[in-house]
């Protein structure tokens, strides 16, 4: 049984869909950036039937309301979406499953509210997305020795350059926001269904055509002359407010949940990727601090393995969910 929900929030609603009976073990599922709740459409039917799976559309995605005009989207806004939903459901303890950005949100939620999460499932995600290479320790901390003062004359030019590199994206964010607001037609471009699909597939080459169609069922709305994308264009303005790697490693210790991490061999978080220097330190930190409560699995497939080939990960997730207490949702 699949049900649709709308959770009221001050700016509108957060849309969600659920599989199973509300009395089942609660599992909250979080999608990736620019995706929507349909990303789990093919996976959830393959998972244990004694669970109650709720998938949400983050604000500005899918069928959820857009944020109020004039404001960019912050990463912690998505963590706030999760907290509002579980508060409305009166869930005190549950499982979190997240793909990509959804996994990062799930990881942060598990650090802020560790007592609420019994199991954490990360699909193509490390639960954190630290600052890009070169900013791993924050301005002025990339050297072998920490300077005695951020304003040491010898180090001042390089520190200022590092701060400039951090400030530049913030400037671009605000300038881009104003530019979007000046373009009154940005959110209403009408495309044919086929054009909308091809544009989605071009932007996400890891998606199969069938997977793209599944996402568009919730990601686009039919209008006279074609379809329009539902997502708020403002979510494309990156506003991560990155944690440093050191901060991520410290926060990771707060997690109390059993953690399952599934990484695709052809995904974006391969340990062999030179573009992801933080992957190995994070992986080692999970093993060090969570010990037997951390489970890591490599699987064949790409970043959307859970949607393209759900049978590849379904058995792994089923085994993980089947271990431990038979938690019931409080509704």
N, C-alpha and C positions, 0 to 999 in steps of 0.2 A: 504494500500500500504506500503510495506517494502522496504527501500532503504539501500544500503551499502555505507560507506564513508571511505576515508582515509585522515586524516589531516596531512599534511607534517610538520615534526619537524626536528631539526638539526641532530638527530641520526636516522631518518627514518620516521615512521608515527605512528599516533594514529588511530586505527581502531574504527569504530562506525557503528551502524545501527539505522534506524529511522522508526517510524510508523506515518502515517498521512500526512497531507498537511503542507508544510513549513510555510504557512500563519497562522497556528494555534497557540494557546498559547504555548510558549516554556517550555518544562519540560526536564531537563537533569537528567539522571538516572545513578547511580554509583553502581557497583557491590561490592561484598565482596572479602576478601583476597583469592587468588588462584582460584576465580571464573572468570566469564567473562560476557559480555553483554547479553548472553542468559539467565541469571538468571531472567530476566524480561519477557521472551517469553510468559509465560502463564498469567501473570498479566495484561500487557498493553492492550491486546484486550478486557479486561473487563472494562477499564477506559473510561472516556468521550472522544468522538470522535472529539471534537473541539480543542483538544490539539495536539501538535507536540512533540512526545516523541523521544528523542535522547539518546541512550544507548551507552556508550563508554567502550572499553577495556583499563584498565590502562596499562601503560608501562610494558612490561614483562608478560602480561596476554593476553589470547585469541589470536587475530590476530594482536595485536599491536607489533611494533618493540621492541626488547630488548634494554636495555641501552648499551652504549659503553662498550667494554671489560675492565675489571679492576676496575669497580666501583660497590659498593653495592647500594641497593635501600634505599632511605630515605623516611620517611613518607611524608615530604613536597614535594617530587617529584610528588606524586599523586595529591596534591593540584595544583602543577604547570601544570600537564596534563589538569586539568579542566580549568585553566585560559587560556591555549593555545587554547583549543577548543572553548570556548566562544568568545575569541578574533577573531578567524578565522571566526566565525559565525556572528560577530558584534552584539551579544546579549548584551544589556545594563541592562536588567532586566528579570528574569526568575525564574522558580521553580526548586528546587533541591530535588531529591528523592534518598536516599542512603540506602543500606542494609549493616549491619555489618560494615566492614572497610569503605565501601562507605559512610555510614552515618557519620563516624568519619571525613572523608575527607570533606563531605558536611558541617558538623558543623564548621570545621576550616575555610573553604572557606567563610562561612557566617559571621565569625568574622573578617576576613581580608578584605573582600569586602562586607560589610553589605548592602550597597545601591543597590547591584545587585540582591539580592535574595528576592523575594516577599513571597514565601512560602517554608518551609523546611519540608520534610517528612522523618522521621527516622524510618526505619523498623528494629527491633532488633538492635537498636543502641541508645546511649545517646548523640551522636554528639561529644563526647570526650572519650578518654580512658586514664584516669590518671595513674600515676605511681602505681605499685603494692603495696599491703598492706605492711606497714612498711616504705615506702618512700613517704607517702602522702604529706609531707611538705618539702621534700628535706633533704639532709644531715644536721644533727645538729639541726633540727627543730621538731623532734618528741616528745620532752619533753614538759611538762606543761609550762615551762618558757623558752623563747628564750635566749640562752647564749649571754653574752655581747660581746664576741669575738669568732670566729670560732676556735681560738687557745687557749682558756682557758685551763689551765693545767688540771683541774679536768675533763673536758669533752673531752679532746683530744683523748684518746683511742677509745671512742665510736664513735666519729665523723669520725675518720680515718677508723673504721670498716664499717661505712655506705658508705663512699666514695669508699672503696674497693668493696663493694657489687654493687655499680653503675658502677665501672670501669671494673669489671670482664666480664660482657656481651660484652663490647666494644672490649676487647681483644679477646674473643671468635669469635666475628664477623669477625675481620680481619684475624684471623687464619683460620677460616672456608672458607673465600673467597679465600685465597691462596690454600687451600686444594682442593676446587672445580676447580680452574683454572689448578691445576696440573693433574686433572683427565679429560683427553681430551674427554672421552666418556660420561661424565655425562649427556649431553643434548640429546643424540642420542639413548637412549635405546629403542629398538623396542619391542612392546608387541602386543599380539593379541587383537582385539577389546574387547573381553570379559574380558581378564586379565586387560586391562586398566580400564574398567568399575568397576570391582570388587575391584581393588586397590583404586579407587576414593571413592567407597561406604564404604570401610573399614576405610578410613581416615575421612570420613564425614558420620557418622552413622545416622544423621538426614535427609539425602537425601533419597528419594525413588528411586527405580531403574529407573523409567521414568524420574525423575528430573536429575539423573546422566547422562542419555543418552542425555538430552537436553544440559547440560553443555559441554559434550564431543564433540558435533557437532561443537563447536567453540573452544574447548579446546584441540583438538588433530588433527593431520594431518595424512592422510593415506600415507604410504610409502611401498616399497616392503617388504613383510613379515609381515606387520601389521600396527601399528600406533605408533606415538611418541607424547608425550605431548607437547603442544605449549608453556606453561609457562616457563619463565626463572627460572632455579633452584635457582638463586640468590635471588629471592623474598622470599624464605623460610628462609633466614637469617634475623632474627628479628633485625630491626634497628629502633625502635620506636622513640627514643629521647623523652621519655615521658615528658609531662607537669606534674606538681604536681597538686593535687586536688585544692589547693588554686588558682593556675594560671588558671585552667579551669573555676573555679567559677567566677573569675574576667573577663576573656575573654568572657564568656557567655553573659555578659551584653551588648556586642557590637552587638548582633544579633537584627536585625530590622524586621525579617520575622515573619509571623505567623508560628507556629511550631506544627506539628502533630507527636506524638511519639507513635508507635505501638510496644508493647512488648508481645512476646508469653509466655504463661503460663509455657510451658516446654522448653523455650529458655535458652540462656546463660546469660541473664541480669535480671533474676528474682530478685525482691527486697528481697526475702527470702534467696538468696544464700549467704553463708558465704564467698565465693570466690570473691564476688563483693561488697566490703564495700563502694565503692564510689557511688553506684547506688542511694541510698536514698538522700545524699546531693545534687547530681546533679538534681534529680527530683524536690526537694524542691526549688532549685535555679531557675529552669525554671518557676515554679509556682510563685515565689516571684517577679522575674524581668519582666516576660512577661505577667503575670496576665491572662487576657481573651484571649491573643494571643497564649496561650499554651494549647494544647489539648492532653490528655494522654488516651490511650485505651489499655486494656488488651484483648488479644484474645486467643482462644484455638489453640494449635499447637506448633511446635518447631522452631528452629532457621531458618529453610528454609520454613516457613509457606507461604510466598509470592510465592514460586515456587511449593511446594507440594500441597497446598490447596489455590490457589489465590482467590477463591470466599470468603474466610474468611475475607480478608482485602480489597477486591476491592470496596465494598460498602462504607466502611469507608473513603477510599482515594477519591472516587468519590465525596462524600459529601463535603470533605475538599477542593478539587480542584474547586468545583462549586461555592464556596463562593468568593466574592470579584470581582475586576475589570476583564474585559475580555481582558487580556493582549495579545498583538500580538507580534510575533517574528519579528525582523528586520534582514532580510537576504540579 
